[in-house]
Amino acid sequence: MKYIIAIDSFKGCLTSEEAAEAVYQNIVSHHPKAEITTIPVSDGGEGMLNAFCKALGATKETVSVRDAMMRRITAEYGITDNGTAIIEVAKSCGLTLIEPELRNPLIATSYGVGQLIASAIKNGCRKFIIGLGGSATSDCGIGMLKALIESFNAKGNFDDIRDIIQKCEFIIASDVTNTLCGSNGAAHVFARQKGATESMIDVLEKRAIKFAEVSAMHIGYDCSNKPGAGAAGGLGYAFMQYMNAEMKSGADLLLDLINFENIAKDADFVITGEGSSDKQTLMGKLPYVIMRRAKNIGIPTLLITGKINDKDKLINAGFKDIVCINPKGISIENAMRKDVAISNIRDFPLSI
């Protein structure tokens, strides 16, 4: 039997690598002679840097940057042999880097993202894969643009560094399709989880509308209504509006880069997973993308998860089976403990 493990992180609990290792141990305990291949995966959010660096054989660079509260931190990005930079925005402006009591998207900045890009440009990179996800910001990428301007000693105008940016190719990886503004935009959909109050959301929305209006007048076109413009607090918009970036599904991009179909073509099962599964999983989330790609080559996919809703919809969409790793009655606090989650994944009787 041959198994492919391609599993997302269990957010706030396990990294993708930790979850995959627990699944690996589970299979080995029941099928010691099985052939098992573990694939690093990411949708562009948490774990993107490690997954893409492993897939592309990139080395990591460490640089001093500012976090979302403008505090000095060190952050990593990847560089491949052909000069492609791999940047996970959460490494500089990530929500998990900010203490809950300090989270405030009115002041949180994407400045550190611009510093990472500037460092990579100075190191010779001209192609960029940017993972959007997990940000603490809702600044429409203004902080990132400011950092780029200041890093190249411009006079305070993005036009002064346009020649540098136009020599670069930017691919932004995300599963978010929200626009920048409106009821489906960055502020209304994502700002609450970053610490925003209702009054803050109104301010953020007005800021985004004004910035998009000014940018469109200055540049001559408007990307604020493009799918993905609202990703990472509007960073998606800034990349598309000012840096001519191309938006791609993070999961599909990575699976293309590693030639997933060739790896999985003779497998008996693909095993994927995430912390919680429901009908939103079918909106382009990593497990759904993996299942769809496996199904296209006739390989069944098992989904493991910490919580299940809408099971019938998930089965009808194409998953062979869905299993909840947690026993009935377990508290959320206990289920979210890393040692408990690993044990539950490792010991659960998988239906394979």
MARDREN-710200 format. One record per residue (C-alpha): residue number from 1; residue in three letters; x, y, z. Coordinates in steps of 0.05 Angstrom, whole numbers, plus 5000, padded with zeros to 4 digits. Example, Ala and Ser with C-alpha at 12.3 -4.5 7.8 and 13.67 -1.06 7.14 Angstrom:
2
{nr = 1 | rest = ALA | x = 5246 | y = 4910 | z = 5156} $
{nr = 2 | rest = SER | x = 5273 | y = 4979 | z = 5143} $
END
This chain:
352
{nr = 1 | rest = MET | x = 5000 | y = 5000 | z = 5000} $
{nr = 2 | rest = LYS | x = 5023 | y = 5070 | z = 4984} $
{nr = 3 | rest = TYR | x = 4999 | y = 5131 | z = 5022} $
{nr = 4 | rest = ILE | x = 5008 | y = 5205 | z = 5009} $
{nr = 5 | rest = ILE | x = 5004 | y = 5251 | z = 5069} $
{nr = 6 | rest = ALA | x = 4988 | y = 5324 | z = 5051} $
{nr = 7 | rest = ILE | x = 4958 | y = 5356 | z = 5112} $
{nr = 8 | rest = ASP | x = 4945 | y = 5428 | z = 5132} $
{nr = 9 | rest = SER | x = 4962 | y = 5457 | z = 5200} $
{nr = 10 | rest = PHE | x = 4912 | y = 5450 | z = 5257} $
{nr = 11 | rest = LYS | x = 4912 | y = 5525 | z = 5270} $
{nr = 12 | rest = GLY | x = 4931 | y = 5545 | z = 5341} $
{nr = 13 | rest = CYS | x = 4950 | y = 5473 | z = 5357} $
{nr = 14 | rest = LEU | x = 4994 | y = 5436 | z = 5308} $
{nr = 15 | rest = THR | x = 5038 | y = 5456 | z = 5249} $
{nr = 16 | rest = SER | x = 5030 | y = 5420 | z = 5184} $
{nr = 17 | rest = GLU | x = 5094 | y = 5382 | z = 5198} $
{nr = 18 | rest = GLU | x = 5072 | y = 5360 | z = 5267} $
{nr = 19 | rest = ALA | x = 5004 | y = 5336 | z = 5242} $
{nr = 20 | rest = ALA | x = 5036 | y = 5299 | z = 5184} $
{nr = 21 | rest = GLU | x = 5085 | y = 5264 | z = 5230} $
{nr = 22 | rest = ALA | x = 5028 | y = 5241 | z = 5275} $
{nr = 23 | rest = VAL | x = 4991 | y = 5212 | z = 5214} $
{nr = 24 | rest = TYR | x = 5056 | y = 5179 | z = 5192} $
{nr = 25 | rest = GLN | x = 5063 | y = 5145 | z = 5259} $
{nr = 26 | rest = ASN | x = 4991 | y = 5122 | z = 5257} $
{nr = 27 | rest = ILE | x = 4999 | y = 5089 | z = 5189} $
{nr = 28 | rest = VAL | x = 5065 | y = 5056 | z = 5208} $
{nr = 29 | rest = SER | x = 5034 | y = 5026 | z = 5271} $
{nr = 30 | rest = HIS | x = 4980 | y = 4992 | z = 5230} $
{nr = 31 | rest = HIS | x = 5017 | y = 4980 | z = 5164} $
{nr = 32 | rest = PRO | x = 5091 | y = 4975 | z = 5179} $
{nr = 33 | rest = LYS | x = 5109 | y = 4956 | z = 5107} $
{nr = 34 | rest = ALA | x = 5070 | y = 5013 | z = 5076} $
{nr = 35 | rest = GLU | x = 5103 | y = 5062 | z = 5028} $
{nr = 36 | rest = ILE | x = 5090 | y = 5132 | z = 5056} $
{nr = 37 | rest = THR | x = 5106 | y = 5199 | z = 5023} $
{nr = 38 | rest = THR | x = 5096 | y = 5263 | z = 5063} $
{nr = 39 | rest = ILE | x = 5087 | y = 5326 | z = 5022} $
{nr = 40 | rest = PRO | x = 5097 | y = 5395 | z = 5052} $
{nr = 41 | rest = VAL | x = 5035 | y = 5436 | z = 5035} $
{nr = 42 | rest = SER | x = 5008 | y = 5506 | z = 5047} $
{nr = 43 | rest = ASP | x = 4953 | y = 5550 | z = 5019} $
{nr = 44 | rest = GLY | x = 4997 | y = 5612 | z = 5026} $
{nr = 45 | rest = GLY | x = 4982 | y = 5623 | z = 5100} $
{nr = 46 | rest = GLU | x = 5013 | y = 5592 | z = 5162} $
{nr = 47 | rest = GLY | x = 5072 | y = 5547 | z = 5145} $
{nr = 48 | rest = MET | x = 5079 | y = 5574 | z = 5074} $
{nr = 49 | rest = LEU | x = 5152 | y = 5591 | z = 5081} $
{nr = 50 | rest = ASN | x = 5173 | y = 5522 | z = 5104} $
{nr = 51 | rest = ALA | x = 5130 | y = 5486 | z = 5054} $
{nr = 52 | rest = PHE | x = 5153 | y = 5526 | z = 4993} $
{nr = 53 | rest = CYS | x = 5226 | y = 5525 | z = 5015} $
{nr = 54 | rest = LYS | x = 5224 | y = 5449 | z = 5021} $
{nr = 55 | rest = ALA | x = 5189 | y = 5442 | z = 4954} $
{nr = 56 | rest = LEU | x = 5238 | y = 5488 | z = 4917} $
{nr = 57 | rest = GLY | x = 5301 | y = 5472 | z = 4956} $
{nr = 58 | rest = ALA | x = 5308 | y = 5544 | z = 4979} $
{nr = 59 | rest = THR | x = 5356 | y = 5569 | z = 5032} $
{nr = 60 | rest = LYS | x = 5333 | y = 5617 | z = 5085} $
{nr = 61 | rest = GLU | x = 5357 | y = 5688 | z = 5099} $
{nr = 62 | rest = THR | x = 5348 | y = 5723 | z = 5165} $
{nr = 63 | rest = VAL | x = 5337 | y = 5798 | z = 5168} $
{nr = 64 | rest = SER | x = 5318 | y = 5850 | z = 5220} $
{nr = 65 | rest = VAL | x = 5249 | y = 5879 | z = 5207} $
{nr = 66 | rest = ARG | x = 5191 | y = 5912 | z = 5243} $
{nr = 67 | rest = ASP | x = 5130 | y = 5874 | z = 5266} $
{nr = 68 | rest = ALA | x = 5059 | y = 5900 | z = 5260} $
{nr = 69 | rest = MET | x = 5070 | y = 5944 | z = 5321} $
{nr = 70 | rest = MET | x = 5136 | y = 5970 | z = 5292} $
{nr = 71 | rest = ARG | x = 5178 | y = 5932 | z = 5343} $
{nr = 72 | rest = ARG | x = 5244 | y = 5904 | z = 5320} $
{nr = 73 | rest = ILE | x = 5243 | y = 5829 | z = 5306} $
{nr = 74 | rest = THR | x = 5282 | y = 5780 | z = 5262} $
{nr = 75 | rest = ALA | x = 5246 | y = 5745 | z = 5205} $
{nr = 76 | rest = GLU | x = 5264 | y = 5695 | z = 5152} $
{nr = 77 | rest = TYR | x = 5250 | y = 5690 | z = 5078} $
{nr = 78 | rest = GLY | x = 5273 | y = 5640 | z = 5026} $
{nr = 79 | rest = ILE | x = 5317 | y = 5646 | z = 4965} $
{nr = 80 | rest = THR | x = 5321 | y = 5592 | z = 4911} $
{nr = 81 | rest = ASP | x = 5381 | y = 5578 | z = 4867} $
{nr = 82 | rest = ASN | x = 5349 | y = 5617 | z = 4810} $
{nr = 83 | rest = GLY | x = 5337 | y = 5679 | z = 4852} $
{nr = 84 | rest = THR | x = 5264 | y = 5669 | z = 4870} $
{nr = 85 | rest = ALA | x = 5246 | y = 5698 | z = 4938} $
{nr = 86 | rest = ILE | x = 5195 | y = 5663 | z = 4982} $
{nr = 87 | rest = ILE | x = 5161 | y = 5709 | z = 5032} $
{nr = 88 | rest = GLU | x = 5108 | y = 5692 | z = 5083} $
{nr = 89 | rest = VAL | x = 5078 | y = 5758 | z = 5106} $
{nr = 90 | rest = ALA | x = 5060 | y = 5730 | z = 5174} $
{nr = 91 | rest = LYS | x = 5134 | y = 5724 | z = 5190} $
{nr = 92 | rest = SER | x = 5137 | y = 5800 | z = 5195} $
{nr = 93 | rest = CYS | x = 5066 | y = 5826 | z = 5207} $
{nr = 94 | rest = GLY | x = 5034 | y = 5763 | z = 5234} $
{nr = 95 | rest = LEU | x = 4976 | y = 5764 | z = 5283} $
{nr = 96 | rest = THR | x = 5008 | y = 5711 | z = 5327} $
{nr = 97 | rest = LEU | x = 5069 | y = 5757 | z = 5337} $
{nr = 98 | rest = ILE | x = 5025 | y = 5808 | z = 5373} $
{nr = 99 | rest = GLU | x = 4999 | y = 5798 | z = 5443} $
{nr = 100 | rest = PRO | x = 4922 | y = 5796 | z = 5444} $
{nr = 101 | rest = GLU | x = 4916 | y = 5858 | z = 5487} $
{nr = 102 | rest = LEU | x = 4959 | y = 5898 | z = 5437} $
{nr = 103 | rest = ARG | x = 4923 | y = 5879 | z = 5373} $
{nr = 104 | rest = ASN | x = 4895 | y = 5939 | z = 5338} $
{nr = 105 | rest = PRO | x = 4887 | y = 5941 | z = 5262} $
{nr = 106 | rest = LEU | x = 4880 | y = 6017 | z = 5264} $
{nr = 107 | rest = ILE | x = 4955 | y = 6022 | z = 5278} $
{nr = 108 | rest = ALA | x = 4981 | y = 5954 | z = 5256} $
{nr = 109 | rest = THR | x = 5027 | y = 5961 | z = 5196} $
{nr = 110 | rest = SER | x = 5053 | y = 5917 | z = 5140} $
{nr = 111 | rest = TYR | x = 5119 | y = 5956 | z = 5140} $
{nr = 112 | rest = GLY | x = 5160 | y = 5893 | z = 5155} $
{nr = 113 | rest = VAL | x = 5135 | y = 5860 | z = 5091} $
{nr = 114 | rest = GLY | x = 5165 | y = 5916 | z = 5051} $
{nr = 115 | rest = GLN | x = 5231 | y = 5907 | z = 5088} $
{nr = 116 | rest = LEU | x = 5233 | y = 5833 | z = 5070} $
{nr = 117 | rest = ILE | x = 5220 | y = 5849 | z = 4997} $
{nr = 118 | rest = ALA | x = 5273 | y = 5903 | z = 4996} $
{nr = 119 | rest = SER | x = 5324 | y = 5856 | z = 5027} $
{nr = 120 | rest = ALA | x = 5309 | y = 5803 | z = 4974} $
{nr = 121 | rest = ILE | x = 5315 | y = 5854 | z = 4917} $
{nr = 122 | rest = LYS | x = 5382 | y = 5876 | z = 4944} $
{nr = 123 | rest = ASN | x = 5403 | y = 5803 | z = 4946} $
{nr = 124 | rest = GLY | x = 5388 | y = 5796 | z = 4872} $
{nr = 125 | rest = CYS | x = 5318 | y = 5768 | z = 4872} $
{nr = 126 | rest = ARG | x = 5272 | y = 5788 | z = 4816} $
{nr = 127 | rest = LYS | x = 5217 | y = 5737 | z = 4823} $
{nr = 128 | rest = PHE | x = 5174 | y = 5734 | z = 4886} $
{nr = 129 | rest = ILE | x = 5125 | y = 5684 | z = 4914} $
{nr = 130 | rest = ILE | x = 5087 | y = 5719 | z = 4970} $
{nr = 131 | rest = GLY | x = 5043 | y = 5680 | z = 5018} $
{nr = 132 | rest = LEU | x = 4985 | y = 5722 | z = 5043} $
{nr = 133 | rest = GLY | x = 4953 | y = 5699 | z = 5107} $
{nr = 134 | rest = GLY | x = 4955 | y = 5707 | z = 5182} $
{nr = 135 | rest = SER | x = 4968 | y = 5782 | z = 5183} $
{nr = 136 | rest = ALA | x = 4952 | y = 5829 | z = 5240} $
{nr = 137 | rest = THR | x = 4942 | y = 5886 | z = 5192} $
{nr = 138 | rest = SER | x = 4887 | y = 5921 | z = 5154} $
{nr = 139 | rest = ASP | x = 4928 | y = 5978 | z = 5124} $
{nr = 140 | rest = CYS | x = 4917 | y = 5961 | z = 5050} $
{nr = 141 | rest = GLY | x = 4992 | y = 5950 | z = 5043} $
{nr = 142 | rest = ILE | x = 5009 | y = 6023 | z = 5056} $
{nr = 143 | rest = GLY | x = 5062 | y = 6004 | z = 5107} $
{nr = 144 | rest = MET | x = 5094 | y = 5956 | z = 5058} $
{nr = 145 | rest = LEU | x = 5097 | y = 6010 | z = 5004} $
{nr = 146 | rest = LYS | x = 5126 | y = 6060 | z = 5053} $
{nr = 147 | rest = ALA | x = 5181 | y = 6011 | z = 5073} $
{nr = 148 | rest = LEU | x = 5200 | y = 5999 | z = 5000} $
{nr = 149 | rest = ILE | x = 5204 | y = 6074 | z = 4987} $
{nr = 150 | rest = GLU | x = 5248 | y = 6085 | z = 5048} $
{nr = 151 | rest = SER | x = 5291 | y = 6024 | z = 5036} $
{nr = 152 | rest = PHE | x = 5313 | y = 6051 | z = 4969} $
{nr = 153 | rest = ASN | x = 5321 | y = 6123 | z = 4993} $
{nr = 154 | rest = ALA | x = 5265 | y = 6149 | z = 4950} $
{nr = 155 | rest = LYS | x = 5236 | y = 6218 | z = 4961} $
{nr = 156 | rest = GLY | x = 5171 | y = 6194 | z = 4991} $
{nr = 157 | rest = ASN | x = 5138 | y = 6176 | z = 4924} $
{nr = 158 | rest = PHE | x = 5127 | y = 6105 | z = 4899} $
{nr = 159 | rest = ASP | x = 5140 | y = 6130 | z = 4828} $
{nr = 160 | rest = ASP | x = 5213 | y = 6138 | z = 4848} $
{nr = 161 | rest = ILE | x = 5222 | y = 6063 | z = 4856} $
{nr = 162 | rest = ARG | x = 5175 | y = 6040 | z = 4800} $
{nr = 163 | rest = ASP | x = 5233 | y = 6022 | z = 4755} $
{nr = 164 | rest = ILE | x = 5259 | y = 5974 | z = 4808} $
{nr = 165 | rest = ILE | x = 5191 | y = 5943 | z = 4820} $
{nr = 166 | rest = GLN | x = 5176 | y = 5935 | z = 4745} $
{nr = 167 | rest = LYS | x = 5237 | y = 5891 | z = 4738} $
{nr = 168 | rest = CYS | x = 5207 | y = 5843 | z = 4788} $
{nr = 169 | rest = GLU | x = 5153 | y = 5790 | z = 4780} $
{nr = 170 | rest = PHE | x = 5105 | y = 5781 | z = 4839} $
{nr = 171 | rest = ILE | x = 5060 | y = 5720 | z = 4850} $
{nr = 172 | rest = ILE | x = 5015 | y = 5725 | z = 4910} $
{nr = 173 | rest = ALA | x = 4991 | y = 5660 | z = 4940} $
{nr = 174 | rest = SER | x = 4925 | y = 5658 | z = 4978} $
{nr = 175 | rest = ASP | x = 4858 | y = 5622 | z = 4982} $
{nr = 176 | rest = VAL | x = 4822 | y = 5688 | z = 4998} $
{nr = 177 | rest = THR | x = 4778 | y = 5716 | z = 4943} $
{nr = 178 | rest = ASN | x = 4750 | y = 5776 | z = 4980} $
{nr = 179 | rest = THR | x = 4752 | y = 5846 | z = 4949} $
{nr = 180 | rest = LEU | x = 4784 | y = 5905 | z = 4985} $
{nr = 181 | rest = CYS | x = 4720 | y = 5942 | z = 5004} $
{nr = 182 | rest = GLY | x = 4648 | y = 5930 | z = 5018} $
{nr = 183 | rest = SER | x = 4610 | y = 5878 | z = 5059} $
{nr = 184 | rest = ASN | x = 4655 | y = 5824 | z = 5031} $
{nr = 185 | rest = GLY | x = 4718 | y = 5866 | z = 5039} $
{nr = 186 | rest = ALA | x = 4779 | y = 5864 | z = 5083} $
{nr = 187 | rest = ALA | x = 4752 | y = 5906 | z = 5140} $
{nr = 188 | rest = HIS | x = 4683 | y = 5876 | z = 5147} $
{nr = 189 | rest = VAL | x = 4704 | y = 5803 | z = 5140} $
{nr = 190 | rest = PHE | x = 4773 | y = 5799 | z = 5173} $
{nr = 191 | rest = ALA | x = 4785 | y = 5858 | z = 5219} $
{nr = 192 | rest = ARG | x = 4747 | y = 5831 | z = 5279} $
{nr = 193 | rest = GLN | x = 4793 | y = 5772 | z = 5286} $
{nr = 194 | rest = LYS | x = 4851 | y = 5822 | z = 5287} $
{nr = 195 | rest = GLY | x = 4823 | y = 5860 | z = 5346} $
{nr = 196 | rest = ALA | x = 4778 | y = 5911 | z = 5313} $
{nr = 197 | rest = THR | x = 4715 | y = 5939 | z = 5345} $
{nr = 198 | rest = GLU | x = 4654 | y = 5957 | z = 5303} $
{nr = 199 | rest = SER | x = 4674 | y = 6031 | z = 5304} $
{nr = 200 | rest = MET | x = 4745 | y = 6012 | z = 5281} $
{nr = 201 | rest = ILE | x = 4716 | y = 5972 | z = 5223} $
{nr = 202 | rest = ASP | x = 4680 | y = 6034 | z = 5198} $
{nr = 203 | rest = VAL | x = 4744 | y = 6074 | z = 5200} $
{nr = 204 | rest = LEU | x = 4783 | y = 6019 | z = 5165} $
{nr = 205 | rest = GLU | x = 4731 | y = 6014 | z = 5110} $
{nr = 206 | rest = LYS | x = 4732 | y = 6089 | z = 5098} $
{nr = 207 | rest = ARG | x = 4809 | y = 6088 | z = 5095} $
{nr = 208 | rest = ALA | x = 4808 | y = 6032 | z = 5045} $
{nr = 209 | rest = ILE | x = 4757 | y = 6067 | z = 5000} $
{nr = 210 | rest = LYS | x = 4797 | y = 6132 | z = 5002} $
{nr = 211 | rest = PHE | x = 4864 | y = 6098 | z = 4988} $
{nr = 212 | rest = ALA | x = 4834 | y = 6059 | z = 4929} $
{nr = 213 | rest = GLU | x = 4804 | y = 6123 | z = 4900} $
{nr = 214 | rest = VAL | x = 4869 | y = 6162 | z = 4905} $
{nr = 215 | rest = SER | x = 4909 | y = 6103 | z = 4878} $
{nr = 216 | rest = ALA | x = 4863 | y = 6095 | z = 4818} $
{nr = 217 | rest = MET | x = 4867 | y = 6169 | z = 4802} $
{nr = 218 | rest = HIS | x = 4943 | y = 6167 | z = 4806} $
{nr = 219 | rest = ILE | x = 4956 | y = 6103 | z = 4767} $
{nr = 220 | rest = GLY | x = 4896 | y = 6102 | z = 4720} $
{nr = 221 | rest = TYR | x = 4865 | y = 6036 | z = 4738} $
{nr = 222 | rest = ASP | x = 4832 | y = 6004 | z = 4800} $
{nr = 223 | rest = CYS | x = 4846 | y = 5934 | z = 4828} $
{nr = 224 | rest = SER | x = 4804 | y = 5942 | z = 4890} $
{nr = 225 | rest = ASN | x = 4747 | y = 5898 | z = 4863} $
{nr = 226 | rest = LYS | x = 4792 | y = 5842 | z = 4841} $
{nr = 227 | rest = PRO | x = 4785 | y = 5775 | z = 4877} $
{nr = 228 | rest = GLY | x = 4839 | y = 5771 | z = 4931} $
{nr = 229 | rest = ALA | x = 4847 | y = 5846 | z = 4938} $
{nr = 230 | rest = GLY | x = 4823 | y = 5839 | z = 5010} $
{nr = 231 | rest = ALA | x = 4873 | y = 5786 | z = 5028} $
{nr = 232 | rest = ALA | x = 4919 | y = 5800 | z = 5088} $
{nr = 233 | rest = GLY | x = 4884 | y = 5865 | z = 5105} $
{nr = 234 | rest = GLY | x = 4889 | y = 5892 | z = 5035} $
{nr = 235 | rest = LEU | x = 4960 | y = 5871 | z = 5020} $
{nr = 236 | rest = GLY | x = 4932 | y = 5834 | z = 4961} $
{nr = 237 | rest = TYR | x = 4906 | y = 5900 | z = 4934} $
{nr = 238 | rest = ALA | x = 4973 | y = 5936 | z = 4942} $
{nr = 239 | rest = PHE | x = 5010 | y = 5880 | z = 4906} $
{nr = 240 | rest = MET | x = 4961 | y = 5881 | z = 4848} $
{nr = 241 | rest = GLN | x = 4952 | y = 5956 | z = 4844} $
{nr = 242 | rest = TYR | x = 5024 | y = 5978 | z = 4852} $
{nr = 243 | rest = MET | x = 5066 | y = 5917 | z = 4835} $
{nr = 244 | rest = ASN | x = 5026 | y = 5884 | z = 4779} $
{nr = 245 | rest = ALA | x = 5022 | y = 5819 | z = 4819} $
{nr = 246 | rest = GLU | x = 4987 | y = 5757 | z = 4796} $
{nr = 247 | rest = MET | x = 4941 | y = 5723 | z = 4846} $
{nr = 248 | rest = LYS | x = 4942 | y = 5647 | z = 4849} $
{nr = 249 | rest = SER | x = 4912 | y = 5594 | z = 4894} $
{nr = 250 | rest = GLY | x = 4968 | y = 5580 | z = 4944} $
{nr = 251 | rest = ALA | x = 4950 | y = 5506 | z = 4948} $
{nr = 252 | rest = ASP | x = 4948 | y = 5497 | z = 4872} $
{nr = 253 | rest = LEU | x = 5012 | y = 5536 | z = 4862} $
{nr = 254 | rest = LEU | x = 5050 | y = 5491 | z = 4910} $
{nr = 255 | rest = LEU | x = 5020 | y = 5427 | z = 4882} $
{nr = 256 | rest = ASP | x = 5040 | y = 5450 | z = 4812} $
{nr = 257 | rest = LEU | x = 5111 | y = 5465 | z = 4835} $
{nr = 258 | rest = ILE | x = 5121 | y = 5396 | z = 4866} $
{nr = 259 | rest = ASN | x = 5084 | y = 5360 | z = 4809} $
{nr = 260 | rest = PHE | x = 5033 | y = 5329 | z = 4856} $
{nr = 261 | rest = GLU | x = 4999 | y = 5286 | z = 4804} $
{nr = 262 | rest = ASN | x = 5064 | y = 5251 | z = 4787} $
{nr = 263 | rest = ILE | x = 5079 | y = 5237 | z = 4861} $
{nr = 264 | rest = ALA | x = 5009 | y = 5212 | z = 4875} $
{nr = 265 | rest = LYS | x = 4993 | y = 5175 | z = 4811} $
{nr = 266 | rest = ASP | x = 5003 | y = 5104 | z = 4838} $
{nr = 267 | rest = ALA | x = 4981 | y = 5117 | z = 4910} $
{nr = 268 | rest = ASP | x = 4925 | y = 5078 | z = 4944} $
{nr = 269 | rest = PHE | x = 4903 | y = 5136 | z = 4989} $
{nr = 270 | rest = VAL | x = 4916 | y = 5210 | z = 4999} $
{nr = 271 | rest = ILE | x = 4907 | y = 5234 | z = 5071} $
{nr = 272 | rest = THR | x = 4894 | y = 5307 | z = 5084} $
{nr = 273 | rest = GLY | x = 4867 | y = 5346 | z = 5143} $
{nr = 274 | rest = GLU | x = 4854 | y = 5411 | z = 5180} $
{nr = 275 | rest = GLY | x = 4833 | y = 5435 | z = 5248} $
{nr = 276 | rest = SER | x = 4759 | y = 5443 | z = 5232} $
{nr = 277 | rest = SER | x = 4720 | y = 5421 | z = 5170} $
{nr = 278 | rest = ASP | x = 4653 | y = 5446 | z = 5144} $
{nr = 279 | rest = LYS | x = 4622 | y = 5473 | z = 5080} $
{nr = 280 | rest = GLN | x = 4675 | y = 5529 | z = 5080} $
{nr = 281 | rest = THR | x = 4727 | y = 5475 | z = 5067} $
{nr = 282 | rest = LEU | x = 4697 | y = 5470 | z = 4997} $
{nr = 283 | rest = MET | x = 4712 | y = 5544 | z = 4983} $
{nr = 284 | rest = GLY | x = 4782 | y = 5530 | z = 4959} $
{nr = 285 | rest = LYS | x = 4814 | y = 5510 | z = 5024} $
{nr = 286 | rest = LEU | x = 4876 | y = 5466 | z = 5023} $
{nr = 287 | rest = PRO | x = 4843 | y = 5398 | z = 5037} $
{nr = 288 | rest = TYR | x = 4791 | y = 5410 | z = 4983} $
{nr = 289 | rest = VAL | x = 4844 | y = 5429 | z = 4931} $
{nr = 290 | rest = ILE | x = 4884 | y = 5366 | z = 4949} $
{nr = 291 | rest = MET | x = 4822 | y = 5322 | z = 4944} $
{nr = 292 | rest = ARG | x = 4802 | y = 5352 | z = 4877} $
{nr = 293 | rest = ARG | x = 4871 | y = 5341 | z = 4848} $
{nr = 294 | rest = ALA | x = 4874 | y = 5270 | z = 4874} $
{nr = 295 | rest = LYS | x = 4804 | y = 5254 | z = 4849} $
{nr = 296 | rest = ASN | x = 4824 | y = 5277 | z = 4779} $
{nr = 297 | rest = ILE | x = 4874 | y = 5220 | z = 4777} $
{nr = 298 | rest = GLY | x = 4829 | y = 5169 | z = 4810} $
{nr = 299 | rest = ILE | x = 4860 | y = 5169 | z = 4880} $
{nr = 300 | rest = PRO | x = 4812 | y = 5170 | z = 4940} $
{nr = 301 | rest = THR | x = 4824 | y = 5222 | z = 4995} $
{nr = 302 | rest = LEU | x = 4812 | y = 5214 | z = 5070} $
{nr = 303 | rest = LEU | x = 4801 | y = 5279 | z = 5109} $
{nr = 304 | rest = ILE | x = 4819 | y = 5280 | z = 5183} $
{nr = 305 | rest = THR | x = 4797 | y = 5338 | z = 5226} $
{nr = 306 | rest = GLY | x = 4786 | y = 5362 | z = 5297} $
{nr = 307 | rest = LYS | x = 4714 | y = 5381 | z = 5285} $
{nr = 308 | rest = ILE | x = 4663 | y = 5363 | z = 5231} $
{nr = 309 | rest = ASN | x = 4602 | y = 5401 | z = 5206} $
{nr = 310 | rest = ASP | x = 4566 | y = 5391 | z = 5140} $
{nr = 311 | rest = LYS | x = 4594 | y = 5321 | z = 5132} $
{nr = 312 | rest = ASP | x = 4545 | y = 5302 | z = 5077} $
{nr = 313 | rest = LYS | x = 4566 | y = 5362 | z = 5035} $
{nr = 314 | rest = LEU | x = 4639 | y = 5343 | z = 5043} $
{nr = 315 | rest = ILE | x = 4626 | y = 5271 | z = 5023} $
{nr = 316 | rest = ASN | x = 4584 | y = 5293 | z = 4964} $
{nr = 317 | rest = ALA | x = 4640 | y = 5339 | z = 4942} $
{nr = 318 | rest = GLY | x = 4687 | y = 5279 | z = 4934} $
{nr = 319 | rest = PHE | x = 4721 | y = 5261 | z = 5000} $
{nr = 320 | rest = LYS | x = 4722 | y = 5185 | z = 5008} $
{nr = 321 | rest = ASP | x = 4713 | y = 5192 | z = 5083} $
{nr = 322 | rest = ILE | x = 4719 | y = 5244 | z = 5139} $
{nr = 323 | rest = VAL | x = 4739 | y = 5226 | z = 5210} $
{nr = 324 | rest = CYS | x = 4742 | y = 5268 | z = 5273} $
{nr = 325 | rest = ILE | x = 4803 | y = 5253 | z = 5314} $
{nr = 326 | rest = ASN | x = 4773 | y = 5278 | z = 5379} $
{nr = 327 | rest = PRO | x = 4733 | y = 5232 | z = 5425} $
{nr = 328 | rest = LYS | x = 4662 | y = 5254 | z = 5442} $
{nr = 329 | rest = GLY | x = 4657 | y = 5300 | z = 5502} $
{nr = 330 | rest = ILE | x = 4728 | y = 5327 | z = 5500} $
{nr = 331 | rest = SER | x = 4734 | y = 5400 | z = 5518} $
{nr = 332 | rest = ILE | x = 4760 | y = 5449 | z = 5467} $
{nr = 333 | rest = GLU | x = 4816 | y = 5469 | z = 5515} $
{nr = 334 | rest = ASN | x = 4839 | y = 5397 | z = 5522} $
{nr = 335 | rest = ALA | x = 4832 | y = 5382 | z = 5447} $
{nr = 336 | rest = MET | x = 4875 | y = 5443 | z = 5430} $
{nr = 337 | rest = ARG | x = 4934 | y = 5418 | z = 5472} $
{nr = 338 | rest = LYS | x = 4990 | y = 5398 | z = 5426} $
{nr = 339 | rest = ASP | x = 5006 | y = 5332 | z = 5462} $
{nr = 340 | rest = VAL | x = 4933 | y = 5312 | z = 5463} $
{nr = 341 | rest = ALA | x = 4922 | y = 5328 | z = 5389} $
{nr = 342 | rest = ILE | x = 4984 | y = 5289 | z = 5369} $
{nr = 343 | rest = SER | x = 4962 | y = 5230 | z = 5410} $
{nr = 344 | rest = ASN | x = 4891 | y = 5232 | z = 5381} $
{nr = 345 | rest = ILE | x = 4917 | y = 5234 | z = 5310} $
{nr = 346 | rest = ARG | x = 4968 | y = 5180 | z = 5322} $
{nr = 347 | rest = ASP | x = 4921 | y = 5132 | z = 5357} $
{nr = 348 | rest = PHE | x = 4856 | y = 5142 | z = 5318} $
{nr = 349 | rest = PRO | x = 4835 | y = 5080 | z = 5277} $
{nr = 350 | rest = LEU | x = 4840 | y = 5109 | z = 5206} $
{nr = 351 | rest = SER | x = 4792 | y = 5077 | z = 5156} $
{nr = 352 | rest = ILE | x = 4845 | y = 5060 | z = 5104} $
END
